[in-house]
Amino acid sequence: SADGNVTTISTNGGTSFYGTYDQTGNVWEWNSKNILDEDETNSILSGGSWLTGQGTEQDSLLGLQAGIFWEMSANTIQDDFGFRICSSINEPADSSFVTVNDVGNTADINNLGSVNYSYRIGKYTIANCDYIRFLYAIARFKDPYLLYHENMADVRGGIIKNIISSNESEYRLKPVYENKPVILINWFMAARYCNWLHNNRPVDVDGDLDLDSATETGAYTLNGTTTIVKEKNSEARFWIPTQNEWYKAAYY
């Protein structure tokens, strides 16, 4: 609960059944709804955070559970909001992902956690060292979708932006924060990160990269939206886990 003490990924507690870390606390993690309903501006946050872990021991135990979730406007940004991602079972094996099998498992008493296909999910939340590569690749010359938030340089954040000129910025990691979770993330920032991965991590080397082909299509067809949540496309290689996918990985 100490100010600034977002813990380094995988250092606080053991793994889940499948081998994931930190799904009970550190940062709230964005999920997508299992079924996109009529409210297309909201999404789900799961798992609690350093903030829900403050207070009495009883409050902390209640607030730091894989099963705790929160429906929230998908463009909301707070300093305890982060994310992890899923990948297709057809993607090459990657040591930063674990495979979730047990296809067709039964849901729990809250009707959560049943998934009828195999998939991979990140062992860890996306860390500052992951996200800074994205910023350097996509937001060095222009950042129309606000993929960097100025408060990422604050006490819990790990990324500092420096303006080099009117046309170029650079990003650097704060010491010892490289493997702490990136914070101040909304659902749309996470979706654009997934699109970038889906499109093989293109890099804007001179300011001429077509962002529409880099961040606006692929896993999600966003086309500039920062308000309307989209379902992942059927061919998505990387995506924001649904609540069921996230919960199964945490709790099975």
C-alpha positions as CSV (number, residue, x, y, z in Angstrom):
1,S,0.0,0.0,0.0
2,A,3.0,2.3,0.0
3,D,2.9,5.1,-2.4
4,G,4.6,4.2,-5.7
5,N,5.1,0.5,-4.8
6,V,3.7,-1.2,-7.9
7,T,5.6,-4.5,-7.7
8,T,7.8,-6.0,-10.3
9,I,5.9,-8.6,-12.4
10,S,6.1,-12.1,-11.0
11,T,7.8,-11.2,-7.7
12,N,4.8,-11.1,-5.4
13,G,3.2,-14.5,-4.8
14,G,3.1,-17.8,-6.7
15,T,1.5,-18.8,-10.0
16,S,-2.0,-19.7,-10.9
17,F,-2.8,-23.3,-12.0
18,Y,-1.6,-22.6,-15.5
19,G,1.4,-20.5,-14.5
20,T,0.2,-16.9,-14.7
21,Y,1.3,-14.3,-12.2
22,D,-0.3,-11.2,-10.5
23,Q,-3.9,-11.9,-11.4
24,T,-4.8,-10.9,-7.8
25,G,-3.7,-7.3,-7.5
26,N,-0.8,-5.0,-8.6
27,V,-3.0,-3.5,-11.3
28,W,-6.6,-3.9,-12.5
29,E,-6.4,-5.6,-15.8
30,W,-8.6,-4.9,-18.8
31,N,-10.9,-7.6,-20.1
32,S,-13.4,-7.6,-22.9
33,K,-17.0,-8.6,-22.3
34,N,-17.8,-12.2,-23.0
35,I,-20.6,-11.1,-25.2
36,L,-20.7,-7.5,-26.4
37,D,-24.0,-6.1,-25.2
38,E,-25.9,-2.9,-26.0
39,D,-23.6,-0.7,-23.9
40,E,-20.7,-0.6,-26.4
41,T,-18.8,2.1,-24.5
42,N,-18.0,-0.1,-21.4
43,S,-15.7,-3.0,-20.7
44,I,-14.5,-5.0,-17.8
45,L,-11.6,-4.7,-15.3
46,S,-10.6,-7.7,-13.2
47,G,-8.4,-8.8,-10.3
48,G,-8.0,-5.7,-8.1
49,S,-5.0,-3.5,-7.7
50,W,-2.6,-1.9,-5.2
51,L,-5.4,0.5,-4.5
52,T,-8.0,-2.1,-3.6
53,G,-5.3,-3.7,-1.5
54,Q,-5.1,-0.8,0.8
55,G,-6.8,-0.5,4.1
56,T,-7.6,-3.2,6.7
57,E,-6.5,-6.8,6.1
58,Q,-10.2,-7.8,5.5
59,D,-10.6,-5.1,2.9
60,S,-7.4,-6.2,1.2
61,L,-8.5,-9.9,1.1
62,L,-11.9,-8.9,-0.4
63,G,-10.3,-6.5,-2.9
64,L,-7.5,-8.7,-4.2
65,Q,-9.3,-11.6,-5.7
66,A,-9.3,-13.0,-9.3
67,G,-13.1,-13.0,-9.1
68,I,-13.5,-9.3,-8.4
69,F,-14.4,-7.3,-11.4
70,W,-15.7,-3.9,-12.3
71,E,-17.6,-2.6,-15.4
72,M,-16.1,0.7,-16.5
73,S,-16.1,3.1,-19.4
74,A,-13.5,1.7,-21.7
75,N,-11.7,5.0,-22.2
76,T,-11.1,5.5,-18.5
77,I,-7.5,5.9,-17.4
78,Q,-6.2,5.5,-13.9
79,D,-2.9,4.8,-12.3
80,D,-3.9,1.3,-11.3
81,F,-5.2,0.2,-14.7
82,G,-3.0,-2.1,-16.8
83,F,-3.5,-5.2,-19.1
84,R,-2.2,-8.6,-20.2
85,I,-3.0,-10.2,-23.6
86,C,-4.0,-13.5,-25.1
87,S,-2.5,-15.1,-28.2
88,S,-3.8,-17.7,-30.6
89,I,-2.9,-21.3,-30.0
90,N,-1.5,-21.3,-33.5
91,E,1.1,-18.6,-32.7
92,P,4.6,-20.0,-32.3
93,A,5.5,-21.0,-28.7
94,D,6.6,-18.0,-26.6
95,S,8.0,-18.4,-23.1
96,S,6.0,-15.3,-22.0
97,F,2.7,-17.1,-22.7
98,V,1.1,-20.1,-21.1
99,T,-1.3,-22.5,-22.8
100,V,-4.8,-22.8,-21.3
101,N,-6.4,-26.1,-22.2
102,D,-9.2,-28.1,-20.3
103,V,-11.5,-27.2,-23.1
104,G,-15.2,-26.9,-22.1
105,N,-14.6,-26.6,-18.4
106,T,-17.6,-25.9,-16.2
107,A,-18.3,-22.4,-15.2
108,D,-18.2,-21.4,-11.5
109,I,-21.3,-20.6,-9.4
110,N,-21.2,-17.0,-10.9
111,N,-21.4,-18.5,-14.4
112,L,-17.8,-17.3,-15.1
113,G,-14.7,-19.0,-16.5
114,S,-16.0,-21.6,-19.0
115,V,-14.1,-21.6,-22.3
116,N,-14.6,-24.2,-25.0
117,Y,-11.3,-23.7,-26.9
118,S,-7.6,-23.7,-26.2
119,Y,-5.7,-20.4,-26.2
120,R,-2.6,-18.8,-24.8
121,I,-2.4,-16.0,-22.2
122,G,0.5,-13.9,-21.0
123,K,2.2,-15.1,-17.9
124,Y,2.6,-11.4,-16.9
125,T,0.9,-8.1,-17.3
126,I,2.4,-5.9,-20.0
127,A,5.4,-4.2,-18.5
128,N,6.9,-0.8,-19.1
129,C,9.7,-2.4,-21.1
130,D,7.1,-4.0,-23.5
131,Y,5.0,-0.8,-23.9
132,I,8.0,1.5,-24.5
133,R,8.9,-0.6,-27.6
134,F,5.4,0.1,-28.8
135,L,5.7,3.8,-28.2
136,Y,9.0,4.0,-30.0
137,A,7.6,2.1,-32.9
138,I,4.3,4.0,-33.3
139,A,4.4,7.2,-31.3
140,R,7.8,8.7,-32.0
141,F,6.7,11.2,-34.6
142,K,2.9,11.4,-34.0
143,D,0.5,10.1,-31.4
144,P,-3.0,10.9,-32.6
145,Y,-4.6,8.2,-30.4
146,L,-2.8,9.3,-27.2
147,L,-1.0,6.0,-26.6
148,Y,1.3,7.8,-24.1
149,H,-0.3,9.5,-21.1
150,E,1.7,12.3,-19.4
151,N,1.2,10.7,-15.9
152,M,3.2,7.7,-17.0
153,A,6.2,9.6,-15.7
154,D,4.6,10.0,-12.2
155,V,5.5,8.1,-9.1
156,R,4.0,4.7,-10.1
157,G,4.6,5.1,-13.8
158,G,7.8,3.9,-15.5
159,I,8.0,5.8,-18.8
160,I,9.2,9.4,-19.4
161,K,8.6,11.2,-22.7
162,N,11.0,13.9,-23.9
163,I,10.2,16.3,-26.7
164,I,13.2,16.4,-29.1
165,S,11.5,18.7,-31.6
166,S,8.1,19.7,-32.9
167,N,8.2,16.6,-35.0
168,E,9.9,14.0,-32.8
169,S,9.8,12.6,-29.2
170,E,11.8,10.0,-27.4
171,Y,10.8,7.7,-24.5
172,R,13.0,6.3,-21.7
173,L,12.4,3.9,-18.8
174,K,12.7,5.1,-15.2
175,P,15.4,3.1,-13.4
176,V,14.1,-0.2,-11.9
177,Y,10.7,0.3,-13.5
178,E,11.3,-1.7,-16.6
179,N,9.6,-4.8,-15.3
180,K,6.8,-3.1,-13.4
181,P,3.4,-3.1,-15.1
182,V,2.6,-0.3,-17.4
183,I,-0.2,1.8,-16.0
184,L,-2.7,4.5,-17.1
185,I,-3.9,2.2,-19.9
186,N,-7.5,2.3,-21.2
187,W,-9.1,-0.5,-23.3
188,F,-8.4,1.3,-26.6
189,M,-4.7,1.6,-25.9
190,A,-4.6,-2.1,-25.1
191,A,-6.5,-2.9,-28.3
192,R,-4.1,-0.8,-30.4
193,Y,-1.1,-2.6,-28.8
194,C,-2.8,-5.9,-29.9
195,N,-3.2,-4.6,-33.4
196,W,0.4,-3.6,-33.6
197,L,1.5,-7.1,-32.5
198,H,-1.0,-8.7,-35.0
199,N,0.6,-6.6,-37.8
200,N,4.1,-7.8,-37.0
201,R,5.2,-4.8,-34.9
202,P,5.7,-2.2,-37.7
203,V,8.1,0.7,-36.9
204,D,7.7,4.3,-38.0
205,V,11.3,5.2,-38.9
206,D,10.7,8.6,-40.5
207,G,7.2,9.7,-39.6
208,D,5.6,8.3,-42.8
209,L,4.1,5.1,-41.4
210,D,0.4,4.6,-42.1
211,L,-1.1,4.2,-38.7
212,D,-4.3,2.9,-40.1
213,S,-2.5,-0.3,-41.1
214,A,-0.5,-0.5,-37.9
215,T,-2.9,0.2,-35.1
216,E,-6.4,0.6,-36.5
217,T,-7.0,-2.8,-38.1
218,G,-5.9,-6.4,-37.5
219,A,-7.0,-7.9,-34.2
220,Y,-9.7,-5.2,-33.8
221,T,-11.2,-2.9,-36.5
222,L,-11.0,0.4,-34.6
223,N,-10.8,2.9,-37.5
224,G,-10.0,5.8,-35.1
225,T,-12.6,5.1,-32.4
226,T,-11.8,6.0,-28.8
227,T,-15.3,5.4,-27.5
228,I,-16.9,2.3,-29.0
229,V,-15.6,-1.1,-27.9
230,K,-15.1,-3.7,-30.7
231,E,-15.1,-7.5,-30.6
232,K,-11.9,-9.1,-31.8
233,N,-11.8,-10.2,-35.4
234,S,-12.0,-14.0,-36.0
235,E,-8.4,-14.0,-37.3
236,A,-6.9,-12.1,-34.4
237,R,-3.4,-13.3,-33.4
238,F,-3.3,-11.3,-30.2
239,W,-6.2,-9.8,-28.2
240,I,-7.4,-8.5,-24.9
241,P,-8.7,-11.6,-22.9
242,T,-12.5,-11.9,-22.4
243,Q,-13.6,-12.0,-18.8
244,N,-14.0,-15.8,-19.1
245,E,-10.6,-16.3,-20.7
246,W,-8.9,-14.1,-18.0
247,Y,-10.8,-15.7,-15.1
248,K,-10.2,-19.3,-16.2
249,A,-6.5,-18.6,-16.4
250,A,-6.5,-17.1,-12.9
251,Y,-8.8,-19.5,-11.1
252,Y,-9.1,-22.9,-12.9
